[in-house]
Amino acid sequence: MNGASAQKIEVRRALVVIVRGTKSNLFSNGRKNLRQNYDRIDNSMYHAENDQWWQPDSVLYLLKTSINPVRVGYFTKKLFNELNIAPQESAALEVGCGGGILCEEIARMGFDTTGIDPSAQSLHIAMTHAKTSGLKIRYEKGMGEALPLRDNSYDVVFCCDVLEHVSDLRAVISEISRVLKPGGVFCYDTINRTFISKLVAIKIAQQWKRWAFMPPNLHVWDLFIRPEELKALLTLNNFEWREHRGTEPNLSYPHILYYLRKRAKGEWTYEDLAEKLLLVESTDMNIMYMGYAIKNSDLTEFSGPGENRP
């Protein structure tokens, strides 16, 4: 059987499962019962003792090769070309830095860089890799819901692959606003709560073993965030929302299913998959979207959960 025929078969099989899934309550009621939904997330991978972040045959390696390029390119364009930020004169924070994959890119931009994460294991990996790479990055342990940082202390805050994982999204956005200087920039990405994201990010990526390449319950669809929900939260927390942009794969979905099947059968590694799959900027926000907002400088400062924290 040639590659084209195999891809067609994978698409047919996907369509059959999609129809069956739709009949068996593919949707749920959205961001309700948030505490219960958060308890369903399996974050154990982020606390593993071994390096899951920088090893080529790990699912997290896809963050470096397949996802980082599009968001780093987008944020670089916005921060430097449009907002004219001088990184050598600016302090940047990444909330939920994990093993440092994005933090190292931020440091290479020229920022005075800090990364914060609740996982001691991930922070140890991040610190070790930064030292090996010759990068000066401060790493601290802490939660996005209660950042152990001073008010108005950063020019830019990044938060990527994180907002859909937190226990209290309102508190995280409030804390990010608190630590940003007036006029500071909040750069983020997250996953939209749509039919397509349920199909792709949950069913295909996590649950349907024929193609799954992520651990079950790494993501919970009910905690995905619609753009209008995030915009409303930003407005409530002294932000002026500026833009959202979507992403899409560089490959057709028949090709993606075919390659995912090869990995699931053991014919390919994550490194093989990473060489083929790349996200690119687009107008399609059905799955993942990214954007930025600016903290207002003419509003009275408000009290966040960690006000006056040293």
N, C-alpha and C positions, 0 to 999 in steps of 0.2 A: 504494500500500500504506500503510495507517495504522500508527501507532506500535505499537499492541498486536500486530498481525500480525507486524511486523518483530521485536519482542521474542520472540515465540514461535518464530520461525525461528532466531534466535540461540541460544535454549535448545536446540532440537533439534540444531543443529550442534555445540554444546558437548557434548551427551550422546554424540553419535557419536564425537567425538574422545576423550572420556573413556574410552569402552569400548576404543577402539583403543589408547590409552595404557596402560590397565591390562593389556592383553594383551602389551604390549611392555616389561614390567618397569618399571612406574611407581615401584616402591619400590627402595631400596638398603639397605645394611646399617647405616645409622645413622652415629653419630659415630666411625667407624673411619678409620684413615689420615688423621688430622687435618691433617698437614703437606701431604699431597698434595691434600686437599680445599681447604685454604686457598689453595694455589697456583692453583686454578681460579677464584677470585674476581677479578673485574675491578673494581678500585677507582680506575681512571683518572679517572672522572667527578669524584671528590673532589679531584683535583689539577689540574683545568682552570684555565687562567689567567683565563678570563672567568667572570662571576658566574652560577653555576648555582643558587645558593641562594635568591636574593631576586627573581629575574625571574619574572613571572607565567607565561610560556610555557616552563616547565621542569618536569621531573618532580619535582625536589626541592621545588618550590613547594607540592606536595601535603602535605609535612611541616608546613608552616605552617598551611595552611587545613583539611586533612582529618584530620590526626593529632594535631597539637599540642593542639587544644581538649580532647580527651577525656583525655589524660594530664595536662595542666596542671590540669584540673578535679579529676581523681582525686588527684594529689599535693597540691594545695592543701587538699583536704578532709582528707586523712590528716595532713599536717604541722601544719596550723593548727587545725582543728576537733577532731581526736582526740588529737594528741600535744602540742598547745599550744606549739609552737615559736615563738619570737619572732624573726622574720627580721632585724630591725634589729640584733639582738645576735648574729647567727650568720653563719658563713662557709660558703659553698656552692661546690662544685666540680662542673663537668660534664666527664666523661671522654668524649672523642670529640665535641667540640662542633661540628665542621664549620664552617659559615658563620655560626654563632651564632643560629640560629632558636630553639632552646630556651633557650640562655644568656640571651638578651634577656628572655624570659619570667621566668626565675629572678631576674634583676636587678630586674625590675619588681615581683616579690614583696617586695622589700626586702632581699634577702641581699647581703652582701659577696661578690661573684661572681668566680670564676675559671673559665676554660675552657681545656682542653688538647686538642690534636689533633696528629697526626703530619704533616698537610699544611700546608706553609707558604702555599700558595695559598689554601686555605680560611681560614686564620687571617688573612691579609691582608684578605680580603673581610669577615670577621667584625669585625675592628678598624675598618675603614672604615665599615661600617654602624652599629656601636655609636656611633661618634663622630657620625655624621649624626643618629642618634636621640637623642643627648644622654645616653647611658647610660655609666656608669663600670664597665667590665668589664676584668679582667686576662686577657690571652690568652698562653698559653705553648705552645711546641712540645714534644711528647713523646708517648711510646707508653703505652698503658694497661698493657702488660706490665711497664713499668719507669718509674713516675711520678717525675718529678724534683721531688718535694715531700717535706716533712718528715713524720715520723710524727705521728699524733694531732693533725692540724692543721685538720680540717674538721668542721663539725657535720652537714652533709648532703652526700652525693655522689649526683649524678644520672648515669645511663648509659642512654641511650635510642637505639635503632636502631644499636647498636654491638656488643653481645655476640655476635651471630651473624656478625660480620665479623672477629673477632680471630684471631690465629694461636695464642694460648695462653690459653684461657678460664680455666684454673686460676690462672695468674699474674695475670690482670686482677682476678679476685675477691680474690686475696690482697693485691694492691697497694691495692685500694679499701679493704679492711679495715685495712691498715696506716695509711693517711692519715686515716681517720676517727677522731674522738675516741671514747673509750668512751661508749656511750650514743648515739652518732651514728646517723643514719638513711641507709640506702642505698635509693634510689628507682630503679627500672629498668623497662624493657620489652624484649621480644624476641619471636621467632617460634617457635612450637611445631613440632616435627617429627612431623607427622601426614599421613595420606592427603590430608586437605582442604588443608593448607598446601602440599603438593606440587602439588596441582591448581591452587590459586588463586595462591599467591605465586611459583611457578616456571613452571608450564605456561601459565596464562592471562596472568599479568603480564609474563613475560619471553620465553617461547619460541614460543607460538602467535601468529603474526603477525596473525591476524585481529583479536585483541584486545590484543596486547602493548603496554604503555605504559612499560616499564622496559628498560634495556639488558640484553642477554644476560649471564648470569653475574654480575650485580650481587649476587645472592644464590645460595648453594649449599645445597641442601636438607640435605645431610649435616651441615652446621654449625648447623642449627637446634637448639634446645635444649628438651627436654621439661621441664615444670615440676618433676618429681621429681628430675631431674638437677641443676637449678639449686638446688633446696632442699638437696640433699646437699652441694653445693659450699659453699653458704652456711654450713651447719652446721660443716663442716670448717675454716672460716675465721673462727671466733669470732662468727658472726652468729646471732641468733634470728630465724628467718623468721616473718613475721606474716601475709601475705595475698597471694593472687593473684586478679586479676580479668581477665576477657576483654574483647574488643571485638568489635563487629560493625558492618557498614555500616548506614546509615540507609535504604538502598534495598533493594528485592528484587533477587535475582541476575539475573532477566530484564532489569530496568531497567539494572543495572550493565553487563551484556554489550552491551546496545543502545547505551549511552553510550560504552563503550570502542570499539565498532565505529565509531561516528561519529568519534571522535578518530583512530583508525587510518586511516580513509579521508581524513582531512584536513578533514572538515566541522566538527570542533570542535578547539579548542586545549586545552592543559592548564588554562588559566584557566577555560574553559567547564566542564571536568570538575570542577575544584575547587569551582565554585559549586554543584554538585549532590551531590557525594560527601562524606560526613562519617562518621567512626567514632564510635560511642557505646559507653558502658560496658555490659557484659553478663556473663552467666555462661558464655558460650561461649568456651573457650580453645583451640579447634581451630586457629586461625591465630595471632593475636597476643594476648599477655597482658602484663599489667603487675603490679607488686607492690612490696613494700617489706620490708626487714629492718632490725633494730637490732643494732648491734655490742654484744656483751656487755661489761659493765664489771667483771665479777667473775672474769675469767679471766686467766691469765698471758699477757702479750704474747708473740706468736710472731714469728719472723723471716720476713719476706717478702723477695721478690727485691730490694727496694730499701731494706733496713733501714739506718737512719742516714744516708740520703742528705740532703745539705744542702738 
